């Protein structure tokens, strides 16, 4: 369909198809080396309603909650375990929730699952929480900051960092992905962060300068709607922009914990 190429990433990134295997290998190596972890903790009855927890070797300063990407159709927490490394090294716990993928769930249902997942994380942790997500996960992190989804834990959220987020779902109705996502105009508007008022907590959007123009525009739209800070990181594309999460001294994590 008309916008298929605009929202395609792998074909426009050198070696793009290799990233998935690299992520899985790095994630498995991190889990094998991480003694302080609880993986596959259920927060609901469905197979993908689980959370992977990674803990620092000292009293936690708070919890980073990371939602994975994959256009709500692919991916899992186990593919991105290594992204907990920076938070854990900095003294924070990290929780990676899974969620039911389309077409088994619509985006509105996935958002509901994300809320329940954070309910469960909040019940198991203390201190501030940081909502982070990449791509479709960036949409979820941003969406959870909207007032209509406020919960008891909302006051514990210190910062929201949507990385390369999809803040406006409407363009996806003009892609072939919508055969699976099944977005309609009502759902697209209701579940688009740009359609909601800015959260009451600080938001810092992060996007790579070498991303597809559609993702740079998505970041600009969300920044304009919410009046929040945005970093366009030089030399980063849609797949390597998340690597800052692995380094406790990265500019990304310094911004998250500032």
Secondary structure, DSSP 8 states (H G I E B T S, - for coil): -TTTGGG--GGGSTTGGGHHHHHHHHHHHHHHH--SEEEEEESSSSTT-EEEEE--SS--SEEEEEE--STTTS--GGGSGGGGHHHHHTT-EEEEE----TTSS-HHHHHHHHHHHHHHHHHH--SEEEEEEETHHHHHHHHTTSGGG--GGGGGEEEEEEES-----GGGGGSTTHHHH---HHHHHHT-GGGS---SSEEEEEEETTS-HHHHHHHHHHHHHHT-EEEEETT--TTGGGGGGG-TTSHHHHHHH-
